Amino acid sequence: MKLTKLLIAGAFTSFLLLPSCSEDRLIETPVDQFPIEDAVRSESDMRSLLNGVYDQYSNSNAFGADILAFGDLISDNVFITSLPTDVAFRTTGFLNWSADVSDFGMLDDLYDGIILANAVINNTALPDSPNVLNLKGEARIARAVGYFYAVSFYGPNPTSSGNQEFGVPLNLGNYDPNLQLPRASVAEVYDQIILDLTTSLNIMTSETPANKGFLSPTAARLLLSRVYLTRGQAGDYEKSILYADQVINSATPGGFDFITKDNYITYFNSNNIELNENQPETVWEINMNGTSSENPGINSSLASFYESSGSKKRFLFTQNFFSMFPASDIRKSLFTSAGVPTQDDPKGVWIKKYIRTTNQGPFAQNIKIFRMSEAKLNSIEALFKSGNAATALIELNDFAVSRGGTTYAAATLENILTERRKEFFGEGQRFFDLKRNNLGFARLTNCYSIVCEVAAESKLFVIPMPLREMNINTNMTQYPGW
């Protein structure tokens, strides 16, 4: 099964920080080539395997670029300029891909990470000391992350009207290149995600990660709040609030804490990595340095596509979206119109959430995946959906005011998602917000494709299984419509 095939030599890696004029800070070299089931002989081996998980997830096909980029491109947030550029992301941005050419690489990287996490979770050679349990718990969080994003992209929304048997394969065992696993149901995948996350909270005793590039119990709680918000079964919204509140109440100065208005701009676009990396607001980020992960290369980083100085600058936000922010909203300062392509009518707006050059050189900054602020917005949405609109409105307006933004007259789903859209632009969450709520979208301006409107529950909200997987795995089924 392609989803489980992995070059062992590339899976067990050490990460070396080398002085060089290269745009990549890291290279990788194999540290061993023994079978994966024999890979863990010490706690150090276990940590090396976990570092391999982060390495896979940092790839530009995964969280290094594609997952966040797709979250904006498959939505009403972003358009790709009409200015002639290379073809990267153009098919996705124009919403005109098809099953026979679909080869979105994120699936392979997510499953490569899952396979490495399995080797840690399933290890029985080492006794379950507190440190081993912490490592196994971290691996379970990492596996849950992989399955959550895989099923979110390649399966239907849990509350949608049908096709719930089309989840993604659940591989929980050791490496086996001959496996041909069928799709599990969406419900089965969500059950496994929840089991992994809750188990991690039961076995981990260390709350503080070495740095924000490592997954922690706080990350597990934050993801659980999103998972329950997405699954939407009876009692799930109350659970979403519970875990979101645990994240909110855990805020402490110097640990996990919320970004203030005064520090907001610096947090995103200071070129000083001491000010924008490993910050209290961050729950989990992709390290772009030698501590645990691989830098996918500046030319493949998000900054190259989003930022006005990027080498492949092409992702722009619409004037309609930009106009939603009042002048007092601190987030409006993260946009710029300088040098936008004049061919677009109306002209778009660049964003400044990503820095292409840090004070260490031409290296992309760490990529923020989970932030503390999401806990507040998850709780607000769950409060509304559980029937507590009055409290949801108070908290929604408190959040908007904390950014200098516009307050709302009522707690409606539209208003709540608008505030999420304002907070997480460029961070890839808009796709998930729309899909989670079974909402379509329309590109009212700057649509350069024949597809300018996507209906709720359209097949475009589900990425087709790659053709190579369909050819290799006889038990794989394609999502209906593709």
C-alpha positions as CSV (number, residue, x, y, z in Angstrom):
1,M,0.0,0.0,0.0
2,K,1.5,3.3,-1.1
3,L,0.3,5.0,2.1
4,T,2.6,2.8,4.2
5,K,5.6,2.6,1.9
6,L,8.6,4.4,3.4
7,L,12.2,4.6,2.6
8,I,13.7,3.5,5.9
9,A,16.9,5.3,5.2
10,G,15.0,8.5,4.9
11,A,12.9,7.9,7.9
12,F,15.6,7.7,10.6
13,T,17.4,10.9,10.3
14,S,19.6,13.2,12.2
15,F,19.4,16.9,11.5
16,L,22.6,18.8,11.1
17,L,23.0,22.6,11.2
18,L,25.6,23.5,8.7
19,P,27.2,26.9,8.0
20,S,26.5,27.5,4.3
21,C,25.4,30.0,1.8
22,S,22.6,27.6,0.8
23,E,19.0,28.6,1.3
24,D,18.4,25.4,3.3
25,R,19.7,25.4,6.9
26,L,19.4,21.6,7.1
27,I,20.5,18.4,5.4
28,E,19.5,15.0,6.5
29,T,21.6,11.8,6.7
30,P,20.4,8.3,7.6
31,V,21.4,7.2,11.1
32,D,20.4,3.6,10.6
33,Q,18.7,1.3,8.1
34,F,17.4,-1.5,10.3
35,P,13.8,-2.7,10.0
36,I,11.3,-0.3,11.6
37,E,10.0,-2.9,14.1
38,D,13.6,-3.1,15.6
39,A,14.1,0.7,15.5
40,V,13.6,1.5,19.1
41,R,16.3,0.1,21.4
42,S,16.6,3.1,23.7
43,E,14.8,6.3,24.7
44,S,17.2,8.1,22.4
45,D,16.0,5.9,19.5
46,M,12.4,6.7,20.4
47,R,13.1,10.5,20.3
48,S,14.9,10.1,16.9
49,L,11.8,8.4,15.5
50,L,9.6,11.2,16.8
51,N,12.0,13.7,15.2
52,G,11.4,11.8,12.0
53,V,7.6,12.3,12.4
54,Y,8.2,16.1,12.6
55,D,10.5,15.9,9.7
56,Q,7.8,14.3,7.6
57,Y,5.2,16.8,8.7
58,S,7.5,19.7,8.0
59,N,7.8,18.8,4.3
60,S,6.5,21.4,1.9
61,N,3.8,18.9,0.8
62,A,2.5,18.9,4.3
63,F,2.6,21.6,7.0
64,G,5.6,23.2,5.5
65,A,3.4,24.7,2.8
66,D,0.6,22.7,1.2
67,I,-1.8,22.0,4.1
68,L,-2.0,25.7,5.1
69,A,-2.0,26.9,1.5
70,F,-4.8,24.6,0.5
71,G,-6.8,25.7,3.5
72,D,-7.0,29.2,2.0
73,L,-7.0,28.3,-1.7
74,I,-10.0,26.0,-1.4
75,S,-12.1,28.8,0.0
76,D,-13.1,32.4,-0.6
77,N,-10.0,33.9,1.0
78,V,-7.3,33.8,-1.6
79,F,-7.0,34.2,-5.3
80,I,-3.9,33.6,-7.5
81,T,-2.9,36.6,-9.4
82,S,-3.5,36.7,-13.2
83,L,0.1,37.8,-13.6
84,P,2.0,35.0,-15.4
85,T,3.9,32.9,-13.0
86,D,5.0,29.3,-12.7
87,V,2.3,26.7,-12.2
88,A,2.7,25.9,-8.5
89,F,-0.7,25.8,-6.8
90,R,-2.5,27.1,-9.9
91,T,-4.6,24.0,-10.3
92,T,-5.7,24.1,-6.7
93,G,-6.3,27.9,-6.7
94,F,-8.4,27.6,-9.8
95,L,-10.5,24.8,-8.3
96,N,-10.2,22.7,-11.5
97,W,-8.3,19.6,-10.5
98,S,-9.5,16.1,-11.4
99,A,-9.0,12.6,-10.0
100,D,-6.8,11.4,-12.8
101,V,-4.3,14.2,-12.3
102,S,-4.7,14.7,-8.5
103,D,-1.4,13.9,-6.8
104,F,-1.6,16.0,-3.7
105,G,1.6,15.0,-1.8
106,M,0.2,15.7,1.7
107,L,-1.3,12.2,2.0
108,D,2.1,10.5,1.7
109,D,3.8,12.8,4.2
110,L,1.0,12.4,6.7
111,Y,1.1,8.6,6.5
112,D,4.9,8.5,6.6
113,G,4.6,10.4,9.9
114,I,1.9,8.1,11.1
115,I,4.0,5.0,10.4
116,L,6.9,6.4,12.4
117,A,4.6,7.3,15.3
118,N,3.2,3.8,15.2
119,A,6.8,2.4,15.8
120,V,7.0,4.5,19.0
121,I,3.5,3.7,20.2
122,N,3.7,0.0,19.6
123,N,7.2,-0.5,21.1
124,T,7.3,-3.1,23.9
125,A,11.0,-3.4,24.2
126,L,11.4,-0.5,26.6
127,P,9.6,-0.5,30.0
128,D,7.0,2.2,30.4
129,S,9.0,4.7,32.5
130,P,7.6,8.2,32.8
131,N,9.8,9.4,30.0
132,V,8.8,6.6,27.7
133,L,5.2,7.2,28.4
134,N,5.7,10.9,27.6
135,L,7.3,10.0,24.3
136,K,4.5,7.5,23.5
137,G,1.9,10.1,24.4
138,E,3.6,12.6,22.1
139,A,3.6,10.0,19.3
140,R,-0.1,9.5,19.9
141,I,-0.8,13.2,19.5
142,A,1.3,13.2,16.3
143,R,-0.6,10.3,14.9
144,A,-3.9,12.0,15.8
145,V,-2.7,15.1,13.9
146,G,-1.9,13.1,10.9
147,Y,-5.3,11.3,10.8
148,F,-7.2,14.5,11.5
149,Y,-5.8,16.3,8.6
150,A,-6.0,13.3,6.3
151,V,-9.7,12.6,7.0
152,S,-10.4,16.4,6.9
153,F,-9.1,16.6,3.3
154,Y,-9.8,13.2,1.9
155,G,-13.1,12.4,3.6
156,P,-16.5,14.1,4.0
157,N,-17.4,16.2,7.0
158,P,-18.8,14.1,9.8
159,T,-22.1,16.0,9.9
160,S,-22.6,16.0,6.1
161,S,-25.4,14.2,4.5
162,G,-23.7,11.1,3.2
163,N,-20.7,9.1,2.1
164,Q,-19.6,8.6,5.7
165,E,-18.0,5.2,4.8
166,F,-15.3,7.2,2.9
167,G,-12.9,8.0,5.6
168,V,-9.2,7.2,5.3
169,P,-7.3,3.9,6.0
170,L,-6.4,3.3,9.6
171,N,-2.9,1.9,9.9
172,L,-2.1,1.3,13.6
173,G,0.5,-1.4,13.2
174,N,4.1,-1.7,12.4
175,Y,5.6,-1.0,9.0
176,D,4.4,-3.4,6.3
177,P,4.9,-2.4,2.7
178,N,2.5,-5.1,1.5
179,L,-0.6,-3.8,3.3
180,Q,-3.5,-2.8,1.2
181,L,-5.9,-1.2,3.6
182,P,-9.4,-0.1,2.7
183,R,-10.9,3.2,3.9
184,A,-12.2,3.2,7.4
185,S,-15.4,5.1,8.0
186,V,-15.3,8.7,9.0
187,A,-16.7,7.7,12.5
188,E,-14.0,5.1,13.0
189,V,-11.2,7.6,12.1
190,Y,-12.6,10.2,14.5
191,D,-12.9,7.6,17.3
192,Q,-9.3,6.7,16.8
193,I,-8.2,10.4,16.8
194,I,-10.1,10.9,20.1
195,L,-8.7,7.7,21.6
196,D,-5.1,8.8,20.8
197,L,-5.6,12.2,22.2
198,T,-7.3,11.2,25.4
199,T,-4.8,8.4,25.9
200,S,-1.9,10.9,25.6
201,L,-3.5,13.0,28.3
202,N,-3.8,10.0,30.5
203,I,-0.2,8.8,30.2
204,M,1.8,12.1,29.8
205,T,3.2,13.7,33.0
206,S,5.2,16.4,31.3
207,E,3.2,19.5,30.3
208,T,6.1,21.5,29.0
209,P,7.6,20.7,25.6
210,A,11.3,21.3,24.9
211,N,10.1,24.0,22.5
212,K,6.9,24.8,20.6
213,G,8.1,22.6,17.7
214,F,7.1,19.5,19.9
215,L,3.6,18.4,20.5
216,S,2.4,18.6,24.1
217,P,-0.7,17.9,26.2
218,T,-1.8,21.5,25.5
219,A,-1.8,20.7,21.8
220,A,-3.8,17.5,22.5
221,R,-6.5,19.5,24.4
222,L,-6.6,22.2,21.7
223,L,-7.0,19.6,18.9
224,L,-9.6,17.7,20.9
225,S,-11.6,21.0,21.1
226,R,-11.5,21.2,17.3
227,V,-12.2,17.5,16.8
228,Y,-15.3,17.6,19.0
229,L,-16.4,20.9,17.3
230,T,-16.1,19.2,13.9
231,R,-17.6,15.8,14.8
232,G,-20.7,17.4,16.2
233,Q,-22.4,14.4,17.8
234,A,-24.6,14.7,20.8
235,G,-22.6,16.1,23.7
236,D,-19.6,17.0,21.5
237,Y,-20.0,20.7,21.7
238,E,-19.9,20.6,25.4
239,K,-16.7,18.5,25.2
240,S,-15.3,21.0,22.8
241,I,-15.9,23.8,25.3
242,L,-14.4,21.7,28.1
243,Y,-11.1,21.1,26.3
244,A,-11.0,24.7,25.0
245,D,-11.5,26.0,28.5
246,Q,-8.7,23.7,29.8
247,V,-6.4,25.3,27.3
248,I,-7.6,28.8,28.2
249,N,-7.3,28.3,31.9
250,S,-3.7,26.8,31.5
251,A,-2.4,30.2,30.3
252,T,0.6,31.3,32.3
253,P,3.2,34.0,31.7
254,G,6.2,32.5,30.0
255,G,4.4,29.2,29.2
256,F,1.3,29.0,27.0
257,D,-0.3,32.4,27.0
258,F,-2.4,34.7,24.8
259,I,-0.9,37.2,22.4
260,T,-1.7,40.9,23.2
261,K,-2.6,43.6,20.8
262,D,0.7,45.3,21.5
263,N,2.7,42.2,20.5
264,Y,0.5,41.0,17.7
265,I,2.4,42.4,14.7
266,T,5.8,41.5,16.0
267,Y,4.6,37.9,16.7
268,F,4.0,37.4,13.0
269,N,6.4,39.5,11.0
270,S,9.4,40.4,13.1
271,N,12.5,39.1,11.4
272,N,14.0,38.4,14.8
273,I,13.3,34.8,15.5
274,E,13.6,35.5,19.3
275,L,10.3,37.5,18.9
276,N,8.3,35.4,16.5
277,E,9.3,31.8,17.2
278,N,8.6,29.7,20.3
279,Q,6.3,32.3,21.7
280,P,3.6,31.8,24.4
281,E,0.7,32.2,21.9
282,T,2.0,29.3,19.9
283,V,0.9,25.8,20.9
284,W,2.6,24.0,18.0
285,E,4.7,25.2,15.2
286,I,6.9,23.6,12.5
287,N,10.5,24.2,13.4
288,M,12.6,25.6,10.6
289,N,15.8,25.0,12.4
290,G,18.1,22.2,13.6
291,T,16.2,21.3,16.8
292,S,13.8,18.7,15.4
293,S,12.6,19.3,11.9
294,E,13.6,20.0,8.3
295,N,13.5,23.3,6.6
296,P,11.8,22.6,3.3
297,G,13.6,25.4,1.6
298,I,12.8,29.0,1.3
299,N,11.6,28.8,-2.3
300,S,9.0,26.2,-1.2
301,S,7.9,28.0,1.9
302,L,4.7,29.8,2.5
303,A,6.5,33.1,2.5
304,S,7.4,32.7,-1.1
305,F,3.8,32.6,-2.1
306,Y,2.1,34.9,0.4
307,E,4.6,37.7,0.9
308,S,5.2,40.6,-1.4
309,S,8.9,39.9,-1.5
310,G,8.5,36.2,-2.1
311,S,10.1,34.6,-5.1
312,K,6.8,33.2,-6.3
313,K,4.5,35.8,-4.9
314,R,1.0,35.0,-6.1
315,F,-1.4,34.5,-3.2
316,L,-3.5,37.6,-2.8
317,F,-6.5,38.4,-0.6
318,T,-9.4,40.3,-2.1
319,Q,-10.3,43.9,-1.5
320,N,-13.7,42.6,-0.2
321,F,-11.9,40.7,2.6
322,F,-9.5,43.6,3.3
323,S,-12.4,46.0,3.7
324,M,-13.9,43.9,6.5
325,F,-11.2,45.2,8.9
326,P,-11.7,48.7,10.4
327,A,-8.6,50.9,10.7
328,S,-8.5,50.2,14.4
329,D,-8.1,46.5,14.0
330,I,-4.4,45.6,14.6
331,R,-4.7,42.7,12.1
332,K,-5.2,45.2,9.3
333,S,-1.5,46.1,9.7
334,L,-0.6,42.7,8.4
335,F,-1.7,43.6,4.9
336,T,0.1,45.7,2.3
337,S,-0.9,46.9,-1.2
338,A,2.7,47.9,-2.1
339,G,3.6,46.4,-5.5
340,V,0.5,44.3,-6.1
341,P,0.0,43.2,-9.7
342,T,-1.9,45.9,-11.6
343,Q,-3.3,43.2,-14.0
344,D,-5.8,42.1,-11.4
345,D,-9.1,44.0,-11.3
346,P,-9.7,44.8,-8.5
347,K,-6.2,44.6,-7.3
348,G,-5.5,42.2,-4.4
349,V,-3.6,42.6,-1.2
350,W,-0.5,40.9,0.1
351,I,-0.2,39.7,3.7
352,K,2.7,40.0,6.0
353,K,2.2,37.0,8.3
354,Y,5.2,35.2,6.8
355,I,8.8,36.5,6.7
356,R,11.1,35.3,4.0
357,T,14.3,36.5,5.6
358,T,15.0,36.2,9.3
359,N,18.0,37.6,11.3
360,Q,19.6,34.2,10.7
361,G,19.7,34.7,6.9
362,P,17.4,33.9,4.0
363,F,15.5,31.3,6.0
364,A,11.7,31.0,6.6
365,Q,10.5,31.4,10.1
366,N,8.8,28.7,12.0
367,I,5.2,28.0,10.7
368,K,2.5,28.4,13.4
369,I,0.0,25.5,13.2
370,F,-1.9,25.6,16.6
371,R,-2.3,28.9,18.5
372,M,-3.8,29.6,21.9
373,S,-6.3,32.0,20.4
374,E,-8.0,29.1,18.6
375,A,-9.2,27.8,22.0
376,K,-11.3,31.0,22.5
377,L,-12.8,30.9,19.1
378,N,-13.5,27.1,19.3
379,S,-15.3,27.7,22.6
380,I,-17.3,30.6,21.1
381,E,-18.5,28.5,18.2
382,A,-19.3,25.5,20.5
383,L,-21.2,27.7,22.9
384,F,-23.4,29.0,20.1
385,K,-24.0,25.5,18.7
386,S,-24.9,24.2,22.2
387,G,-27.6,26.9,22.6
388,N,-25.7,29.4,24.7
389,A,-25.8,32.4,22.3
390,A,-25.7,35.0,25.0
391,T,-22.4,33.9,26.4
392,A,-21.1,33.3,22.9
393,L,-21.8,36.9,22.0
394,I,-20.1,38.3,25.1
395,E,-17.0,36.3,24.4
396,L,-17.1,37.0,20.6
397,N,-17.1,40.7,21.2
398,D,-14.4,40.5,23.9
399,F,-12.2,38.7,21.4
400,A,-12.9,41.2,18.6
401,V,-12.2,44.2,21.0
402,S,-8.9,42.6,22.0
403,R,-7.8,43.0,18.4
404,G,-9.3,46.5,18.0
405,G,-12.0,45.0,15.7
406,T,-15.7,45.5,15.1
407,T,-18.2,44.2,17.6
408,Y,-21.2,42.2,16.6
409,A,-24.9,42.8,17.3
410,A,-25.7,39.1,17.6
411,A,-24.0,35.7,18.0
412,T,-24.7,34.1,14.6
413,L,-22.7,31.4,12.9
414,E,-21.9,33.9,10.1
415,N,-20.5,36.4,12.6
416,I,-18.5,33.8,14.5
417,L,-17.0,32.5,11.3
418,T,-16.2,36.0,10.2
419,E,-14.2,36.6,13.3
420,R,-12.3,33.3,12.7
421,R,-11.7,34.4,9.2
422,K,-10.2,37.7,10.3
423,E,-8.0,35.9,12.9
424,F,-6.7,33.0,10.9
425,F,-6.3,34.5,7.3
426,G,-3.2,33.0,5.7
427,E,-3.1,30.2,8.3
428,G,-5.2,27.7,6.4
429,Q,-8.3,27.5,8.5
430,R,-11.0,28.9,6.3
431,F,-11.4,25.6,4.3
432,F,-12.0,23.7,7.6
433,D,-14.4,26.4,8.9
434,L,-16.6,26.1,5.8
435,K,-16.4,22.4,5.6
436,R,-17.1,21.8,9.3
437,N,-20.3,23.8,8.9
438,N,-21.4,22.4,5.5
439,L,-21.1,25.8,3.9
440,G,-20.3,26.6,0.3
441,F,-18.5,29.7,-0.9
442,A,-18.4,32.1,-3.9
443,R,-15.5,34.1,-5.3
444,L,-17.3,37.3,-6.1
445,T,-14.2,39.0,-7.6
446,N,-10.9,37.9,-9.1
447,C,-12.1,34.6,-10.3
448,Y,-9.9,33.4,-13.2
449,S,-11.4,29.9,-13.4
450,I,-14.6,28.4,-14.7
451,V,-15.3,27.4,-11.1
452,C,-16.3,30.6,-9.2
453,E,-18.9,29.1,-6.8
454,V,-18.7,25.9,-4.8
455,A,-21.8,24.5,-3.3
456,A,-22.1,23.1,0.2
457,E,-20.9,19.5,0.3
458,S,-19.4,19.8,-3.2
459,K,-16.9,17.1,-4.1
460,L,-14.3,19.9,-4.2
461,F,-14.4,19.8,-0.4
462,V,-13.0,16.3,-0.6
463,I,-9.6,15.7,-2.3
464,P,-9.7,12.7,-4.6
465,M,-7.6,9.7,-3.7
466,P,-4.4,9.9,-5.9
467,L,-4.5,7.8,-9.0
468,R,-1.3,6.0,-8.0
469,E,-2.9,4.9,-4.8
470,M,-6.0,3.6,-6.7
471,N,-3.6,1.6,-9.0
472,I,-1.5,0.1,-6.3
473,N,-4.1,-0.6,-3.6
474,T,-6.9,-2.9,-4.9
475,N,-8.9,-2.3,-1.7
476,M,-9.0,1.5,-2.2
477,T,-12.2,3.1,-3.3
478,Q,-12.5,6.6,-4.9
479,Y,-14.7,9.2,-3.3
480,P,-18.0,9.4,-5.1
481,G,-18.0,12.1,-7.9
482,W,-14.4,11.7,-8.7
